[in-house]
Amino acid sequence: MNIEYKAVSLPKNFILGFTQILLWGGSFFLLAILAKPIIAETGWSHQLVYGALSLAMLVSGMLASKVGKMIETIAKNYNLLYAGFVMGAGLIIIGLSHHFLLFLVGWCVVGVAMAMGLYDALFATLGKKYGKIARKSIVQVTLISGFTTTVVWPLLSFLLNHYGWRNACFVYAGILIVWVFPVHKFLIPEKVQMIEEGNTATTIQQELPTGLENTSVFTILLVNFTIGSILMTGISVHLVEILNDNGLPLTMAISVGAMLGPSQVGIRFLDAILPKKTPLNSALVSSVTIFVGLMLFLMHHQISFLAVICFGLGNGMRSILRGTLPLWIFGADSYATIMGRLAGLPMVAQALTPLLSGYMIAHFSVKKFVSLLVVLAFINIITMVVLRNKILNKSRVLSA
């Protein structure tokens, strides 16, 4: 008889998803609203201000493996519990910054909080607590958190317009300090209730060695996740520029680019209600869809909206698969450690992508940059085909 964990309810997942909105808004999406007034007041360059965010992502990437190990080995949920306090402290330091070095220190603190509290830490914790049925919670959390810019940018704009960017940081820090700790304290208990089920679906971890014994599978997955992170960041940062270069007027490029968010949220909603398929097949579909979307960016501007929608659908699936695919392959026993190791290199790549992509666009062209992304997307399809074949062949050998 199989043992499963009792799943987190939809209302609790909604609150966890909203908490992710606040944490992403206080880090990755903060400068979209506050960068311009920061630059105007301080005189720091655009590259320096956004470079601080890249530094935060580098810090987060370097700490990801250690955070995953802590989640795996320590019963108390220190990382998620105190992520709001740490991010709030970072925002307070940023708000107090009159010297650029202090500004960098603030973003380094925010980077620590990103490793402690964003998707990878949450997914690792859910996988550890709830086993393979954590997939349902991961899908629902990513569905809710897909509305991050819808919620956070108007809030930050309101705070900026009424109180200035420094006080906006202070107020947002207060929200994180008050909200995040009790949510993670009461919604993710240290001990979970288990229920028995006589018939549960067979998962791949019953067919493959668990933990990190499957180094080739882990390496393929790491390459796939790292390339996926580069593709997501490259398009997110340069989307309007790509559409404009392809022949769309700036206002139209902004309007078409705005379809990216709803496309990502839409596929997450469909994933939550449609019949379930294995994450491995979903990952292959996601890789192909992203590749097709990038190819469409190189074609006539009249179908640019299809490129945005197609890429958004594939990337929306990828956000879910970041949590569900490793859980499906490796199981829950070493999931938190694996998630930490899988998060580091993609986060470093994500931090370096804006710098390197900006250099490539400046010295070559937007189209050559997109062409490079197409090549990387094709490589990602190959990695998923290899991974799928490797797992299926292993299954056949074990069942023979």
N, C-alpha and C positions, 0 to 999 in steps of 0.2 A: 504493500500500500504506500502510495506517495504522500509526502507531506508538503503542503503549500502554506504560504503566509496569507493572512487576511489582508486584503488590499485596502489602500487608502481610499476614502470616499471621494466622490466628485467635489463636494463643497470644500473639503480640505485641499484637494489638488488645485482648485481654483485659487485658494488663498496662497498656496505655495507658488503658483504661477504668477500671481500678482506681486509676491515678494521678489521673484526673479525680475519682474519688470522694474521694480525700484532699484535693485542691485545693478542691473544692466544700465539703467538710466543714470546712476551715479558714477559710472565708470566709462564704458565703451561709447555711450551715446551722449555724454555730457557736453563735449566740446562742439558738437554740431550747433548748439545754441549759444554757448558761452565763449567760444574761441574769439569771435569778432570783437566783443567788448573787452576781453582780456588783452588782445593785441592793441586795440585802440588806446587803452589806458596805460599799459606798461611799455609799449613800444617794442616788445619782443616780436620777433619775426613769426610768420605763419609756420615755417619749418620748425622753429624751436618749440612753439606751443604744441603742435601736433606730435613733435618728436617726444614730448613728455608722455603722451599717451602710448606711443610705441615702447617707451621705456617701461611703462606699467605692464604692458603685455609681455615684455621680455621677462620681467620679474615674475609674473604669474606663470609663465611657461617653465621657468627654472624651478619653481616651487611645486609644480603640479604633481610630480612623482612623490615628493615627500608628503604632500597633503593626502594623496591616495593611500600611502602606506599608513598614515595616522588613522584614516578612516577605517582601514582594514583591521588594525591591531588594537585600537583604543575604543572601549565601549562608549564612553561619553562623547557626545557629538560636538566637540569643541569648535571645529571649523565653521559649520553652519551657524552655531549659536552666536559666535562672536564676530562673524563677518560684518554685520551691520555696525558694530562698535568700531572695528578697524577701518572700514570704508568711511564712516562718519569722521573719524580722526583725520584721515587723509584729506577729506574735503575741507575740514576746518583749517588744516595747514595750508591748503591751496588758497583758501579765502584770505588767509593772513599774509600771503606771500607778496612782498615788495621787492624781493630779490629772486632772480631766476633759479638759483641753487635751492632755495627753500621751496619753490614751485616744484622742482624735480623731486625733492624729498617727499612732498605731499603725494605726488603721483606714484612714487615707489611704494608708499603705504597703501594707496589704492590698489596697486598691483598685487600686494599681499592679500588684500581682501578679495580680489577677483579670483585668486587661486582657492581661497577659503569658501567662497559662497556662490559662484556662478554654476552653470550647467554641470560641468564635470564633477564638482564636489557633490552637488545635489543628486545627480544620477548615481554616483558611486554609493552614496548613503542609502538611497532608495533600493538599489540592487542588493546591498548588504542586508538591509532590514526585511525586505519583502520578497527576495528570491526572484524567480523568473516572471512572476506576475507583476513585478515593478514596471513592466512594459506599459501597462494601462496608465499608470501614474505618469510615466515619462511622456507619453503621447498627450495626455491632458494638460500637463504643465507646459509643454512646448506650444500647445494650441493657445493657451492663455497668454503666455509671454510673447507670442508673436505680435501682440498689440503694444509692444514697448514704446515705439515712437509715437503711437496714437495717444498714449497716456502721458508719457514723460515730456515730450517736447512742448506741448501746450502748458504743462505745469512749470517747466523751466522758463518758458517765455513769460508767463505771468509773474514769476518771482523776479526775473530779470527786469521787466518793465516797471515793477513796483518798488523793488528794493536794491537793484544793482547786482552785478555778478558776484561780488564778494558775499553779500548777505544771502544771495540765492544759494551759494555753497553752504552757508551756515544753516539755513532753514532746511535744506535737503539733508544735510548731515543729521539734524535733529530728527527728521522723519525716519531715517535709517536706524538711528540709535533706539528710538522708541518702538519701532515696528518689528524689526527682524528677529531680535532675540526671543520674544514671547511666541512668535509664530513657529519657529523651529524648535522651541522648547516643548510646546504642547502638541504640535501636529506630527512630530517625528519622535516618538517615545524611544527610550533606550531598549526597552523590551517590547516585542510585538507578539500579538496573539496568533497562534498557529491553528489552522483547521486541516482536517484530513479529507482527502478526496480520493476516491477509489480509482478513478480513471482520469489521468491527466495526460496532456499531449507529450509525446517524446520530444526531447530537445537535443540539440547537437552535443551538449556537454556530456550526455550519456554515451556518446559515440567517439568523442575525441578526448585525449588527455586533458584534464583541467589545469588551471593555473597557467604558468608561463612555460610549460613543457613544450608546447607547440610553437617553437620560436619562429618557424617559417610562416605560419599563419599569422602570428603577432606582427612580424615584420611587414608582411603584405598589407595588413590592416593599418599599420602605422603609416606606410607610404600613401595609402589611399586617403586616410584622414588628413595627412599633411597637404597633399595636393588639393583636396577638397577645401581646406582652409585658405589656401592661396587663391583659388578660384573665387570663393565667396568674398574675400577681402578685396581682391582686384576689381571685381564688378561693383561691389558696394561703394568703394571709394571713387571710382571713375565712371559710374554708369551714365550720368548726365553728359559728361565729356565724350563718352563713346557714342551716345545717341546724337549729340550735336555734330560730331565729326562725320557721322554717317549721313548727314544732310537734313536733320530735323532742326528747326529753329529752337532757340533756347527755351522759350516758354513751352513749346510742344514737347521738347525733350524732358523737361521737368514733369509734365503731366503724364507722359508715357512711363517715365521712370518710377512714378508713384504707384504703378501697378505691381511693382515687385513685392511689396509688403502683403497686399491682399492675396496674391498668388501663393505666397509661402504659407499664410494662415489657412487658405482654402484647402490646400492639400493635406494639412495637418487635421483639419476638420473631417475631411473625407477618410483619412486613415483611422480616425476614431470611430467612425460609424460603419465603414464597409467591412465585408468579411475579411478575416485576418489571413495574411500570407506570410511566409517566412521572411525574416529580416534580410536574409541573403538574397532572395529574389528581389525584394524591395530595393536593396542597395544597387543591384545591377540596373534596375529600371531607373533609379535616381541618377546613376552615372551616365547612362545613355541620354536621359532627358536634359541633363546639364550640357552635355556635348552638343546636342541638337540646338539648344538655345544659343550657345556660343557661336555655332556655325551661322545661325540666322542673323547674328549681329554683323556679320561680314557681307550680308546681302542687302537688297534694296531697302531704303529707309521706310517704305510703306508697310513693310512687315516687321518693323522694329518692335511693335507691341507684342507680336508673337514671340519674338526673342526674349523679351522681358518676362512674359508669362511662363514660357517654357523653362527658362532658367529658374524663375521663382518656384515653380512646381518641384523641380529637381532638388533645389537647395532646401526647400521646406521639408522634403522627405529626409534629406541628409541630416538636418538638425535632430530629427527623431532617432535616426540610425546611429548617431554618435553614442546614444545610450543603450539602444536595444540590441544592436548587432553584437557588440562585445559580450553582453549578457547572454545572448542566445548561443554564441560560440563557446565561451569559456565557463558559463555557469556563475553562480552567486558566490562560491567559496572564496575566490581570489579577485572578485570583480572590482572592488575598490582600488586595489593595487594596480590592476591592469588599466583601469580608467585613468589613474594618475600618470602612468607611463605613456598612455596613448594621448594624453593632453599636452604634454610638454613640448614636443617638436612642432605640432600644429600651431600652438600659441606663439612660439618663436617665429615660425614662418609667417604667421599673421602679422606679427609686429614688424617684420622686415619688408613685407609686401608693399606697403605704401611708399616706402623710400625707394625700393628697387623699381617699382612700376612707374613712379614719377620720373626716375632717371631714364628709363627706357622710352617713355613717351616723349620726353624732352629731346633726346638724342636720336631717336628713330621716328616712330609715328604711332598714332593710336591704333591703326590697323595692324601693324606688326605686333603690338602688345596683345591685341585680341587674338591674333593668329597663334601667338605663343600659348595663350590660355587654351585655345582649341587643341593644340598638341598635348598639353598637360591633361586636358579632359579625356582625350583619347587614351592616354596612358592609364588613366584611372579606370576606364572601361576594361582594359587589359588586366589590370590588377584584380578587378572583381571577377572576371572570367576565370583567371588562374585560381583565385581563392575558392570560387564555387566548385571548380573541378577537383581541387585538392580535397575539399571537404566531402564531396560526393564519392570520390574514389575511396577515401578512408572509410566512409560508411559502408560501401559495397564489400570492402575487404573484411570488415568486422562482422558483417552479416552473413558472409559466405561460410 
